[in-house]
Amino acid sequence: MNHKKKDSLIIPLCPHLLFCIIIFLITACQSTPKEKLYPGTPSLLSGVHPEMNTPGFWIARHGDPDGRILDAQGIDRINGEVQAQGLTRDLGMIQQVTSEDLAKDFIKTITWVRKVSLFTKNGKRLHKDFTAACENEMNIQNLPPLISPRYGYTVRQTNVRILPTDEPGYEEKGSEFIDHIQASSIDWGTPLVLLHQSKSGEWLFVHTELISGWIRAAEVAHIEADAFFTLYRRSEPLVVTAAKADLWADTSKTRFLGSVRMGSYLFAPITITDGASASEGLLEIRMSARSKNGTFIEIPAWVESKYVSKGFLPYTARTIYEQAFKLLHSPYGWGGSFGERDCSQFLCEIFRTVGIVLPRNSSRQARVGIPIEWIERQTSTDAKKDILTNGAIGGATLLRFPGHIMLYLGSVYGEPYAIHSTWGYREKIGRSNVTRLVNRVVVSNLNLGEGSDKGSHIERLTNAVIIAGTEDFYGNQE
């Protein structure tokens, strides 16, 4: 029997078409950088035992967990000292800013971005056209001689950028964890001083109590100065004590409005809603919103009472431990990216629940309170550990080295421990140094990074400060 062989289907490609396909594939590969992957860490970091991941472990080891570190007057004093140093702002004071100062700040930022190596989502270096476009959008040439401040409130959680753009500037090619154009993120209802509008009108340069930068104009409700000052000076806030508190448009909790993070302040009217059981009590609040013409209005909202405190919590070690551990394992977010928190914002949120307003970045936070001066003079890790074990106060001491800050928990057999929101640390594996990705809030000792090219946390430690006023703290020790 004869079998006819079927001919294969062959589609001839002309050389020109084949060349175009090859070029397309090469271009596509170049425009999509290889994602940078990092080795992770175990759930428990080295030297940490499961019971250390609870506030109770540290409360039980503390000598006086319920003793007030500062009373209300002492907290007012330390907040005043921080403002006097220019580390935070009182927005209730008229902000006098000249166009010359603002222009210098803008140019300084542009110059910095041009000098550093930052990358786009496609893995390409930021081009000079990027900074030129941002500088044009800054509208520097239209700054008036004297800035007349205006006022507003945010109407949702929003990012604060160092340049008027949503385009990122990543630290590493193929890694989207650290965007250096991101300054911070601020919650719904944050008061603002509005200083300048971008050329397109889409961005506003603002001051908050803690940060300056550009935010989207559509996320701001404008308010007259007198009304702003009245609202800003309100007392007895509802303080968010949960990691995040959901806000609802109805008492049946079916229409979600948004959420606010720990340390946010919410305000009256306050009522226990009819129809809600005692265990599911809702508190009625008012939130900022934009009218059709962009002006400030208030809308009703509801928050579960279990997520807030009527007034500030007492400033005790127990309070700080319990608030810090509510954030354990929550994701890291550089500059508040992804709606989360970095190392300094982690501390801001915790301490705001007791009424202490810390600065927004780690270097400024290390200038608050009482320094443990011997730390910066030591090169010996054993000496540093001894100083912390004998001189630091668990739940009230901040530990910093350049680029990072932590909350001291206490020492176990002479080893200091901290809780902190961290992206990662360096580790030596064989002859190589690699970055271990943590990317969350963790408890750790200070030996992270030991043997690496950057050194351990305890080796790099430069500052330790007790968050208390000199007069109040030493007065309580007598």
TIKOLDREN-45700 format. One record per residue (C-alpha): x, y, z; residue in one letter. Coordinates in steps of 0.1 Angstrom, whole numbers, plus 2048, in hexadecimal, padded with zeros to 3 digits. Each point is the difference from the previous one (the first is absolute). Layout:
N
<xx=X | yy=Y | zz=Z | r=A>
...
END
This chain:
478
<xx=800 | yy=800 | zz=800 | r=M>
<xx=80D | yy=821 | zz=7F7 | r=N>
<xx=7FF | yy=81C | zz=81A | r=H>
<xx=802 | yy=824 | zz=7F5 | r=K>
<xx=815 | yy=815 | zz=817 | r=K>
<xx=7EE | yy=820 | zz=80A | r=K>
<xx=812 | yy=81F | zz=7F9 | r=D>
<xx=809 | yy=816 | zz=81E | r=S>
<xx=7F1 | yy=823 | zz=802 | r=L>
<xx=81C | yy=818 | zz=7FA | r=I>
<xx=7FA | yy=825 | zz=801 | r=I>
<xx=81D | yy=812 | zz=7F0 | r=P>
<xx=80D | yy=81F | zz=811 | r=L>
<xx=811 | yy=81B | zz=7EC | r=C>
<xx=821 | yy=80C | zz=80F | r=P>
<xx=7F1 | yy=823 | zz=806 | r=H>
<xx=7E3 | yy=7F2 | zz=815 | r=L>
<xx=817 | yy=7E9 | zz=813 | r=L>
<xx=817 | yy=81D | zz=808 | r=F>
<xx=7E3 | yy=815 | zz=80D | r=C>
<xx=7F4 | yy=7E3 | zz=817 | r=I>
<xx=823 | yy=7FC | zz=80F | r=I>
<xx=803 | yy=826 | zz=806 | r=I>
<xx=7DE | yy=800 | zz=811 | r=F>
<xx=809 | yy=7E3 | zz=817 | r=L>
<xx=821 | yy=810 | zz=80A | r=I>
<xx=7EF | yy=821 | zz=807 | r=T>
<xx=7E4 | yy=7F0 | zz=814 | r=A>
<xx=81A | yy=7EE | zz=815 | r=C>
<xx=813 | yy=820 | zz=806 | r=Q>
<xx=7E1 | yy=813 | zz=80A | r=S>
<xx=7F7 | yy=7E7 | zz=81B | r=T>
<xx=81D | yy=7FD | zz=819 | r=P>
<xx=806 | yy=7E0 | zz=812 | r=K>
<xx=7EF | yy=802 | zz=822 | r=E>
<xx=81A | yy=802 | zz=81C | r=K>
<xx=7F9 | yy=7E4 | zz=81A | r=L>
<xx=80D | yy=7FF | zz=823 | r=Y>
<xx=804 | yy=7E3 | zz=818 | r=P>
<xx=7E5 | yy=802 | zz=81B | r=G>
<xx=801 | yy=7FB | zz=826 | r=T>
<xx=7EF | yy=7E6 | zz=816 | r=P>
<xx=7E1 | yy=80A | zz=815 | r=S>
<xx=816 | yy=802 | zz=81F | r=L>
<xx=821 | yy=812 | zz=7FB | r=L>
<xx=81F | yy=7F1 | zz=80F | r=S>
<xx=801 | yy=804 | zz=826 | r=G>
<xx=7DB | yy=807 | zz=803 | r=V>
<xx=7EA | yy=7E7 | zz=813 | r=H>
<xx=7DA | yy=7FE | zz=7F9 | r=P>
<xx=7F6 | yy=810 | zz=822 | r=E>
<xx=815 | yy=81F | zz=7F7 | r=M>
<xx=7E6 | yy=807 | zz=7E5 | r=N>
<xx=7E6 | yy=80A | zz=81A | r=T>
<xx=7FE | yy=821 | zz=814 | r=P>
<xx=7FA | yy=7EC | zz=820 | r=G>
<xx=823 | yy=7F2 | zz=800 | r=F>
<xx=810 | yy=822 | zz=801 | r=W>
<xx=7E6 | yy=80F | zz=817 | r=I>
<xx=808 | yy=7E5 | zz=81A | r=A>
<xx=825 | yy=807 | zz=7FE | r=R>
<xx=7FC | yy=826 | zz=804 | r=H>
<xx=806 | yy=80E | zz=822 | r=G>
<xx=7E2 | yy=818 | zz=7FF | r=D>
<xx=7EA | yy=7FA | zz=7E2 | r=P>
<xx=7E3 | yy=815 | zz=80D | r=D>
<xx=814 | yy=81E | zz=80D | r=G>
<xx=7F9 | yy=820 | zz=7EC | r=R>
<xx=81F | yy=809 | zz=7ED | r=I>
<xx=7F1 | yy=823 | zz=7F9 | r=L>
<xx=7DF | yy=80F | zz=80B | r=D>
<xx=7EB | yy=817 | zz=7E9 | r=A>
<xx=814 | yy=81F | zz=80A | r=Q>
<xx=821 | yy=7EE | zz=7F9 | r=G>
<xx=7F4 | yy=7F5 | zz=7DE | r=I>
<xx=7F6 | yy=824 | zz=7F8 | r=D>
<xx=823 | yy=80A | zz=80A | r=R>
<xx=812 | yy=7E7 | zz=7EB | r=I>
<xx=7EA | yy=808 | zz=7E2 | r=N>
<xx=808 | yy=825 | zz=805 | r=G>
<xx=825 | yy=7F8 | zz=802 | r=E>
<xx=7FF | yy=7ED | zz=7DF | r=V>
<xx=7ED | yy=81C | zz=7EF | r=Q>
<xx=819 | yy=81A | zz=80E | r=A>
<xx=81C | yy=7EC | zz=7EF | r=Q>
<xx=7EE | yy=801 | zz=7DF | r=G>
<xx=7FC | yy=7DB | zz=7FF | r=L>
<xx=7DA | yy=802 | zz=7FD | r=T>
<xx=7E7 | yy=81C | zz=7F9 | r=R>
<xx=7E3 | yy=810 | zz=811 | r=D>
<xx=7E9 | yy=807 | zz=7E3 | r=L>
<xx=7EB | yy=817 | zz=817 | r=G>
<xx=81C | yy=819 | zz=7FC | r=M>
<xx=801 | yy=815 | zz=7E1 | r=I>
<xx=81A | yy=7F1 | zz=7E8 | r=Q>
<xx=816 | yy=81C | zz=7F2 | r=Q>
<xx=812 | yy=7F3 | zz=7E2 | r=V>
<xx=812 | yy=814 | zz=7E5 | r=T>
<xx=802 | yy=7F7 | zz=7DB | r=S>
<xx=826 | yy=800 | zz=803 | r=E>
<xx=800 | yy=7E6 | zz=81A | r=D>
<xx=7E7 | yy=7EA | zz=7EE | r=L>
<xx=813 | yy=804 | zz=7DF | r=A>
<xx=820 | yy=7F5 | zz=811 | r=K>
<xx=7EF | yy=7E1 | zz=80E | r=D>
<xx=7F2 | yy=7F7 | zz=7DE | r=F>
<xx=822 | yy=804 | zz=7EF | r=I>
<xx=811 | yy=7ED | zz=81B | r=K>
<xx=7E9 | yy=7E2 | zz=7FB | r=T>
<xx=803 | yy=801 | zz=7DA | r=I>
<xx=826 | yy=801 | zz=804 | r=T>
<xx=801 | yy=7E3 | zz=817 | r=W>
<xx=7EA | yy=7EA | zz=7E9 | r=V>
<xx=817 | yy=809 | zz=7E3 | r=R>
<xx=81F | yy=7F5 | zz=813 | r=K>
<xx=7F4 | yy=7DE | zz=80D | r=V>
<xx=7FA | yy=7E1 | zz=7EB | r=S>
<xx=7DB | yy=7F8 | zz=800 | r=L>
<xx=7ED | yy=7E9 | zz=7E9 | r=F>
<xx=7DE | yy=7FF | zz=7EE | r=T>
<xx=7E8 | yy=7E3 | zz=801 | r=K>
<xx=810 | yy=7F4 | zz=7DF | r=N>
<xx=822 | yy=7FF | zz=811 | r=G>
<xx=80E | yy=81E | zz=7EE | r=K>
<xx=812 | yy=81C | zz=811 | r=R>
<xx=7EB | yy=81F | zz=806 | r=L>
<xx=808 | yy=817 | zz=7E3 | r=H>
<xx=807 | yy=825 | zz=802 | r=K>
<xx=7DF | yy=805 | zz=7ED | r=D>
<xx=7EE | yy=7F3 | zz=81F | r=F>
<xx=80F | yy=819 | zz=818 | r=T>
<xx=7FC | yy=81C | zz=7E6 | r=A>
<xx=7DB | yy=7F8 | zz=7FE | r=A>
<xx=7FD | yy=800 | zz=826 | r=C>
<xx=812 | yy=821 | zz=803 | r=E>
<xx=7E9 | yy=80F | zz=7E6 | r=N>
<xx=7E1 | yy=7F2 | zz=813 | r=E>
<xx=80D | yy=810 | zz=820 | r=M>
<xx=7F8 | yy=822 | zz=7F1 | r=N>
<xx=81D | yy=811 | zz=812 | r=I>
<xx=7FE | yy=81E | zz=7E9 | r=Q>
<xx=7DD | yy=808 | zz=80C | r=N>
<xx=808 | yy=801 | zz=825 | r=L>
<xx=7F4 | yy=821 | zz=810 | r=P>
<xx=819 | yy=814 | zz=815 | r=P>
<xx=7EE | yy=7F6 | zz=820 | r=L>
<xx=7ED | yy=7E0 | zz=803 | r=I>
<xx=7DC | yy=805 | zz=80E | r=S>
<xx=7F8 | yy=7DE | zz=810 | r=P>
<xx=7DE | yy=7F0 | zz=7F9 | r=R>
<xx=7F2 | yy=7E3 | zz=813 | r=Y>
<xx=7F0 | yy=7DE | zz=7FA | r=G>
<xx=7F9 | yy=7DC | zz=80B | r=Y>
<xx=807 | yy=7E0 | zz=7EE | r=T>
<xx=7E1 | yy=7ED | zz=7F5 | r=V>
<xx=810 | yy=7DE | zz=7FD | r=R>
<xx=821 | yy=7F0 | zz=809 | r=Q>
<xx=819 | yy=80F | zz=7E7 | r=T>
<xx=825 | yy=7FE | zz=7F7 | r=N>
<xx=818 | yy=81D | zz=806 | r=V>
<xx=81A | yy=803 | zz=7E4 | r=R>
<xx=821 | yy=813 | zz=7FF | r=I>
<xx=7F8 | yy=809 | zz=7DC | r=L>
<xx=7DE | yy=807 | zz=7F0 | r=P>
<xx=7FD | yy=7DF | zz=7EF | r=T>
<xx=7F3 | yy=7DD | zz=805 | r=D>
<xx=81D | yy=7F1 | zz=7ED | r=E>
<xx=817 | yy=7EC | zz=817 | r=P>
<xx=826 | yy=803 | zz=804 | r=G>
<xx=80A | yy=7DD | zz=80D | r=Y>
<xx=821 | yy=7FB | zz=813 | r=E>
<xx=808 | yy=7E0 | zz=7ED | r=E>
<xx=7F8 | yy=7F3 | zz=7DD | r=K>
<xx=7E6 | yy=7E5 | zz=801 | r=G>
<xx=7F5 | yy=807 | zz=824 | r=S>
<xx=7E1 | yy=815 | zz=808 | r=E>
<xx=804 | yy=800 | zz=826 | r=F>
<xx=811 | yy=822 | zz=804 | r=I>
<xx=7F4 | yy=81E | zz=7EC | r=D>
<xx=815 | yy=81F | zz=809 | r=H>
<xx=7E6 | yy=817 | zz=7F1 | r=I>
<xx=7E8 | yy=7F5 | zz=81C | r=Q>
<xx=803 | yy=816 | zz=81F | r=A>
<xx=7E4 | yy=7F3 | zz=815 | r=S>
<xx=7DB | yy=7F7 | zz=800 | r=S>
<xx=7E6 | yy=812 | zz=815 | r=I>
<xx=7DE | yy=7F5 | zz=80C | r=D>
<xx=7DE | yy=80D | zz=7F8 | r=W>
<xx=7F8 | yy=81F | zz=815 | r=G>
<xx=824 | yy=80D | zz=802 | r=T>
<xx=802 | yy=826 | zz=804 | r=P>
<xx=815 | yy=812 | zz=7E6 | r=L>
<xx=810 | yy=822 | zz=7F9 | r=V>
<xx=7FE | yy=806 | zz=7DA | r=L>
<xx=81E | yy=814 | zz=7F3 | r=L>
<xx=802 | yy=7FC | zz=7DA | r=H>
<xx=7EE | yy=7F2 | zz=7E2 | r=Q>
<xx=811 | yy=7EE | zz=7E4 | r=S>
<xx=7FF | yy=80D | zz=7DC | r=K>
<xx=7E5 | yy=7E7 | zz=7F5 | r=S>
<xx=7EC | yy=806 | zz=820 | r=G>
<xx=800 | yy=7DB | zz=807 | r=E>
<xx=818 | yy=802 | zz=81E | r=W>
<xx=803 | yy=814 | zz=820 | r=L>
<xx=81F | yy=805 | zz=815 | r=F>
<xx=7F6 | yy=7FD | zz=824 | r=V>
<xx=80C | yy=800 | zz=824 | r=H>
<xx=7F2 | yy=7E7 | zz=819 | r=T>
<xx=80B | yy=7FF | zz=824 | r=E>
<xx=81B | yy=7E7 | zz=7F7 | r=L>
<xx=808 | yy=802 | zz=7DB | r=I>
<xx=802 | yy=816 | zz=7E1 | r=S>
<xx=7FA | yy=7F6 | zz=7DC | r=G>
<xx=7E8 | yy=7FE | zz=7E2 | r=W>
<xx=7DE | yy=7F0 | zz=802 | r=I>
<xx=7E4 | yy=7FC | zz=7E6 | r=R>
<xx=7EA | yy=81F | zz=800 | r=A>
<xx=7E1 | yy=7EB | zz=7FB | r=A>
<xx=807 | yy=7F0 | zz=822 | r=E>
<xx=7FD | yy=821 | zz=813 | r=V>
<xx=7E2 | yy=813 | zz=80D | r=A>
<xx=806 | yy=825 | zz=803 | r=H>
<xx=7F5 | yy=812 | zz=820 | r=I>
<xx=801 | yy=824 | zz=80C | r=E>
<xx=81B | yy=809 | zz=819 | r=A>
<xx=7E8 | yy=808 | zz=81D | r=D>
<xx=7ED | yy=7E0 | zz=7FC | r=A>
<xx=821 | yy=7EC | zz=7FC | r=F>
<xx=80E | yy=80E | zz=821 | r=F>
<xx=7DF | yy=7F8 | zz=812 | r=T>
<xx=801 | yy=7DC | zz=7F4 | r=L>
<xx=825 | yy=7FC | zz=806 | r=Y>
<xx=7FE | yy=80A | zz=824 | r=R>
<xx=7E5 | yy=7E7 | zz=809 | r=R>
<xx=808 | yy=7EC | zz=81F | r=S>
<xx=7F6 | yy=7DE | zz=80D | r=E>
<xx=804 | yy=7EC | zz=7DF | r=P>
<xx=7F6 | yy=7DC | zz=7FA | r=L>
<xx=823 | yy=7F1 | zz=7FC | r=V>
<xx=803 | yy=7E2 | zz=7EA | r=V>
<xx=810 | yy=7E4 | zz=814 | r=T>
<xx=7FC | yy=7E3 | zz=7E7 | r=A>
<xx=81A | yy=7F9 | zz=7E4 | r=A>
<xx=7E5 | yy=80D | zz=7E8 | r=K>
<xx=7DC | yy=80B | zz=807 | r=A>
<xx=7E5 | yy=7FC | zz=7E5 | r=D>
<xx=7E8 | yy=81D | zz=7FA | r=L>
<xx=7DC | yy=7FA | zz=7F5 | r=W>
<xx=7E5 | yy=815 | zz=7F0 | r=A>
<xx=7E4 | yy=7ED | zz=812 | r=D>
<xx=7FA | yy=7EF | zz=821 | r=T>
<xx=7FB | yy=7DE | zz=7F0 | r=S>
<xx=825 | yy=801 | zz=7F5 | r=K>
<xx=7F9 | yy=7F8 | zz=7DB | r=T>
<xx=80C | yy=821 | zz=7EF | r=R>
<xx=826 | yy=802 | zz=805 | r=F>
<xx=80E | yy=823 | zz=7FF | r=L>
<xx=825 | yy=7FA | zz=807 | r=G>
<xx=817 | yy=7F9 | zz=81D | r=S>
<xx=818 | yy=813 | zz=816 | r=V>
<xx=820 | yy=7F4 | zz=811 | r=R>
<xx=80A | yy=7FF | zz=825 | r=M>
<xx=805 | yy=822 | zz=80F | r=G>
<xx=7E7 | yy=812 | zz=7EA | r=S>
<xx=7E9 | yy=819 | zz=812 | r=Y>
<xx=7DA | yy=7FE | zz=7F9 | r=L>
<xx=7E6 | yy=819 | zz=80D | r=F>
<xx=7DC | yy=804 | zz=80C | r=A>
<xx=7E3 | yy=7FF | zz=800 | r=P>
<xx=803 | yy=7E0 | zz=814 | r=I>
<xx=7E2 | yy=7EA | zz=807 | r=T>
<xx=7FA | yy=7DB | zz=806 | r=I>
<xx=7EB | yy=7F7 | zz=7E2 | r=T>
<xx=7DC | yy=7F3 | zz=806 | r=D>
<xx=7FD | yy=7DC | zz=7F5 | r=G>
<xx=824 | yy=7F7 | zz=807 | r=A>
<xx=807 | yy=7E9 | zz=81D | r=S>
<xx=817 | yy=80A | zz=81C | r=A>
<xx=81C | yy=7E9 | zz=7F3 | r=S>
<xx=7FC | yy=80E | zz=7DD | r=E>
<xx=7FC | yy=825 | zz=809 | r=G>
<xx=805 | yy=819 | zz=7E4 | r=L>
<xx=80C | yy=823 | zz=805 | r=L>
<xx=7F4 | yy=81B | zz=7E9 | r=E>
<xx=81A | yy=817 | zz=7F3 | r=I>
<xx=805 | yy=81B | zz=7E6 | r=R>
<xx=819 | yy=7FD | zz=7E4 | r=M>
<xx=80E | yy=819 | zz=7E7 | r=S>
<xx=7F3 | yy=800 | zz=7DC | r=A>
<xx=800 | yy=815 | zz=7E1 | r=R>
<xx=7E2 | yy=813 | zz=7F3 | r=S>
<xx=7FB | yy=803 | zz=7DA | r=K>
<xx=815 | yy=81F | zz=800 | r=N>
<xx=81C | yy=7F1 | zz=815 | r=G>
<xx=7F8 | yy=811 | zz=821 | r=T>
<xx=7FF | yy=7EF | zz=822 | r=F>
<xx=7E0 | yy=7EE | zz=80C | r=I>
<xx=7FB | yy=7E6 | zz=81B | r=E>
<xx=7EE | yy=7DF | zz=7FA | r=I>
<xx=7F3 | yy=7E8 | zz=81B | r=P>
<xx=813 | yy=7DF | zz=805 | r=A>
<xx=801 | yy=7E4 | zz=81A | r=W>
<xx=81D | yy=7EE | zz=810 | r=V>
<xx=7FF | yy=7E2 | zz=818 | r=E>
<xx=805 | yy=80C | zz=824 | r=S>
<xx=819 | yy=7E3 | zz=807 | r=K>
<xx=818 | yy=810 | zz=7E7 | r=Y>
<xx=803 | yy=822 | zz=810 | r=V>
<xx=806 | yy=810 | zz=822 | r=S>
<xx=7EE | yy=81E | zz=80D | r=K>
<xx=81E | yy=815 | zz=806 | r=G>
<xx=824 | yy=7F6 | zz=802 | r=F>
<xx=80C | yy=7E0 | zz=810 | r=L>
<xx=817 | yy=803 | zz=81F | r=P>
<xx=825 | yy=802 | zz=7F7 | r=Y>
<xx=80C | yy=7E0 | zz=811 | r=T>
<xx=817 | yy=7E4 | zz=7F5 | r=A>
<xx=7E1 | yy=7E9 | zz=800 | r=R>
<xx=7EE | yy=817 | zz=7E7 | r=T>
<xx=81E | yy=803 | zz=7E9 | r=I>
<xx=806 | yy=7DA | zz=800 | r=Y>
<xx=7DC | yy=7F8 | zz=7F9 | r=E>
<xx=7FD | yy=81A | zz=7E4 | r=Q>
<xx=821 | yy=7F5 | zz=7F0 | r=A>
<xx=7F6 | yy=7DB | zz=800 | r=F>
<xx=7DF | yy=808 | zz=7EF | r=K>
<xx=816 | yy=808 | zz=7E1 | r=L>
<xx=815 | yy=7E0 | zz=803 | r=L>
<xx=804 | yy=7F0 | zz=7DE | r=H>
<xx=7EF | yy=81D | zz=7ED | r=S>
<xx=810 | yy=807 | zz=7DF | r=P>
<xx=81D | yy=818 | zz=7FB | r=Y>
<xx=7FA | yy=81E | zz=7E9 | r=G>
<xx=81C | yy=818 | zz=7F8 | r=W>
<xx=7F2 | yy=824 | zz=805 | r=G>
<xx=7DE | yy=7F1 | zz=808 | r=G>
<xx=7FF | yy=7EE | zz=7DE | r=S>
<xx=7E4 | yy=7E8 | zz=7FA | r=F>
<xx=7EC | yy=810 | zz=81D | r=G>
<xx=818 | yy=7F1 | zz=819 | r=E>
<xx=81C | yy=80D | zz=816 | r=R>
<xx=826 | yy=803 | zz=801 | r=D>
<xx=816 | yy=800 | zz=81F | r=C>
<xx=7FA | yy=824 | zz=80A | r=S>
<xx=7DB | yy=801 | zz=7F8 | r=Q>
<xx=7FC | yy=7E0 | zz=815 | r=F>
<xx=80C | yy=814 | zz=81E | r=L>
<xx=7EC | yy=81F | zz=7F7 | r=C>
<xx=7E0 | yy=7EC | zz=801 | r=E>
<xx=807 | yy=7EF | zz=821 | r=I>
<xx=80A | yy=820 | zz=813 | r=F>
<xx=7E3 | yy=814 | zz=7F1 | r=R>
<xx=7E8 | yy=7E9 | zz=814 | r=T>
<xx=80E | yy=810 | zz=820 | r=V>
<xx=800 | yy=823 | zz=7F1 | r=G>
<xx=826 | yy=802 | zz=7F8 | r=I>
<xx=806 | yy=80E | zz=7DD | r=V>
<xx=821 | yy=7F2 | zz=7F4 | r=L>
<xx=812 | yy=80E | zz=7E1 | r=P>
<xx=7FB | yy=7EC | zz=7E0 | r=R>
<xx=824 | yy=7F4 | zz=7F9 | r=N>
<xx=818 | yy=7EC | zz=814 | r=S>
<xx=81C | yy=81A | zz=803 | r=S>
<xx=7E8 | yy=81A | zz=80E | r=R>
<xx=7EF | yy=7E6 | zz=818 | r=Q>
<xx=823 | yy=7FA | zz=80E | r=A>
<xx=801 | yy=824 | zz=80B | r=R>
<xx=7E1 | yy=7FD | zz=817 | r=V>
<xx=802 | yy=7FA | zz=825 | r=G>
<xx=81E | yy=7F6 | zz=815 | r=I>
<xx=81E | yy=7F2 | zz=7EE | r=P>
<xx=813 | yy=7E3 | zz=80F | r=I>
<xx=821 | yy=812 | zz=7F8 | r=E>
<xx=818 | yy=7E4 | zz=807 | r=W>
<xx=7F3 | yy=7EC | zz=7E2 | r=I>
<xx=80F | yy=816 | zz=7E5 | r=E>
<xx=822 | yy=7FF | zz=810 | r=R>
<xx=802 | yy=7DA | zz=801 | r=Q>
<xx=80F | yy=7E9 | zz=7E5 | r=T>
<xx=7FE | yy=7E0 | zz=815 | r=S>
<xx=7DF | yy=7ED | zz=7FA | r=T>
<xx=802 | yy=7F2 | zz=823 | r=D>
<xx=803 | yy=822 | zz=80F | r=A>
<xx=7E1 | yy=80C | zz=7EB | r=K>
<xx=7EC | yy=7E2 | zz=80C | r=K>
<xx=809 | yy=807 | zz=824 | r=D>
<xx=7F6 | yy=825 | zz=7FD | r=I>
<xx=7DE | yy=7F6 | zz=7F1 | r=L>
<xx=7FA | yy=7E5 | zz=819 | r=T>
<xx=807 | yy=817 | zz=81E | r=N>
<xx=7F6 | yy=822 | zz=7F2 | r=G>
<xx=7E4 | yy=7FC | zz=7E7 | r=A>
<xx=7DB | yy=7FE | zz=808 | r=I>
<xx=7EB | yy=7E6 | zz=7EF | r=G>
<xx=7E3 | yy=80F | zz=7ED | r=G>
<xx=80E | yy=823 | zz=802 | r=A>
<xx=823 | yy=7FF | zz=7EF | r=T>
<xx=807 | yy=804 | zz=7DB | r=L>
<xx=81F | yy=7F0 | zz=7F1 | r=L>
<xx=80E | yy=80E | zz=7DF | r=R>
<xx=81B | yy=7FC | zz=7E7 | r=F>
<xx=801 | yy=813 | zz=7DF | r=P>
<xx=7E2 | yy=7F6 | zz=7EC | r=G>
<xx=7ED | yy=7EC | zz=81A | r=H>
<xx=7F0 | yy=804 | zz=822 | r=I>
<xx=7F1 | yy=7E7 | zz=819 | r=M>
<xx=7ED | yy=7FE | zz=821 | r=L>
<xx=813 | yy=7F0 | zz=81C | r=Y>
<xx=7ED | yy=7E5 | zz=812 | r=L>
<xx=818 | yy=7F4 | zz=81A | r=G>
<xx=81E | yy=7E9 | zz=805 | r=S>
<xx=801 | yy=7DB | zz=805 | r=V>
<xx=820 | yy=7F2 | zz=810 | r=Y>
<xx=812 | yy=81F | zz=7F5 | r=G>
<xx=7F3 | yy=800 | zz=7DC | r=E>
<xx=7EB | yy=81F | zz=7F6 | r=P>
<xx=7E1 | yy=7FA | zz=7EC | r=Y>
<xx=7EB | yy=818 | zz=7EB | r=A>
<xx=7E0 | yy=801 | zz=7EB | r=I>
<xx=802 | yy=812 | zz=7DF | r=H>
<xx=7F3 | yy=803 | zz=7DD | r=S>
<xx=81C | yy=7F5 | zz=7E9 | r=T>
<xx=805 | yy=7F9 | zz=7DC | r=W>
<xx=81E | yy=7E9 | zz=804 | r=G>
<xx=824 | yy=7FC | zz=80C | r=Y>
<xx=821 | yy=7F5 | zz=7F2 | r=R>
<xx=80E | yy=7DD | zz=806 | r=E>
<xx=821 | yy=7EF | zz=7F6 | r=K>
<xx=7FB | yy=7DF | zz=7EF | r=I>
<xx=821 | yy=7F0 | zz=7F6 | r=G>
<xx=814 | yy=81B | zz=7EF | r=R>
<xx=7E1 | yy=814 | zz=7F6 | r=S>
<xx=7EB | yy=81B | zz=812 | r=N>
<xx=7DB | yy=7FD | zz=7F9 | r=V>
<xx=7E1 | yy=813 | zz=80A | r=T>
<xx=7E8 | yy=7EC | zz=815 | r=R>
<xx=7DC | yy=80C | zz=7FA | r=L>
<xx=7EC | yy=805 | zz=820 | r=V>
<xx=7E6 | yy=819 | zz=7F3 | r=N>
<xx=7EB | yy=801 | zz=81F | r=R>
<xx=7FF | yy=80A | zz=825 | r=V>
<xx=815 | yy=7E8 | zz=814 | r=V>
<xx=80F | yy=7F9 | zz=822 | r=V>
<xx=826 | yy=7FB | zz=7FE | r=S>
<xx=820 | yy=803 | zz=814 | r=N>
<xx=81A | yy=818 | zz=7F4 | r=L>
<xx=817 | yy=7E6 | zz=7F0 | r=N>
<xx=7EF | yy=802 | zz=7DE | r=L>
<xx=81A | yy=805 | zz=7E5 | r=G>
<xx=81C | yy=7F3 | zz=815 | r=E>
<xx=81F | yy=7F7 | zz=7EB | r=G>
<xx=7F2 | yy=812 | zz=7E1 | r=S>
<xx=810 | yy=81D | zz=7ED | r=D>
<xx=7EA | yy=819 | zz=812 | r=K>
<xx=803 | yy=7F1 | zz=823 | r=G>
<xx=7E6 | yy=7F7 | zz=81A | r=S>
<xx=7E5 | yy=817 | zz=80D | r=H>
<xx=812 | yy=803 | zz=821 | r=I>
<xx=821 | yy=808 | zz=7EF | r=E>
<xx=7EF | yy=81B | zz=7EB | r=R>
<xx=7EC | yy=80F | zz=81D | r=L>
<xx=807 | yy=825 | zz=804 | r=T>
<xx=7E3 | yy=80D | zz=815 | r=N>
<xx=7EA | yy=7F6 | zz=81D | r=A>
<xx=7E6 | yy=818 | zz=80D | r=V>
<xx=7E6 | yy=7FD | zz=81C | r=I>
<xx=7DF | yy=810 | zz=7F6 | r=I>
<xx=7FC | yy=816 | zz=81F | r=A>
<xx=807 | yy=823 | zz=80A | r=G>
<xx=81F | yy=806 | zz=816 | r=T>
<xx=7EC | yy=812 | zz=81B | r=E>
<xx=7E4 | yy=7E6 | zz=800 | r=D>
<xx=816 | yy=7E1 | zz=7FE | r=F>
<xx=81A | yy=809 | zz=81A | r=Y>
<xx=7E5 | yy=80F | zz=817 | r=G>
<xx=7EF | yy=7DE | zz=7FF | r=N>
<xx=820 | yy=7EE | zz=80A | r=Q>
<xx=804 | yy=811 | zz=821 | r=E>
END
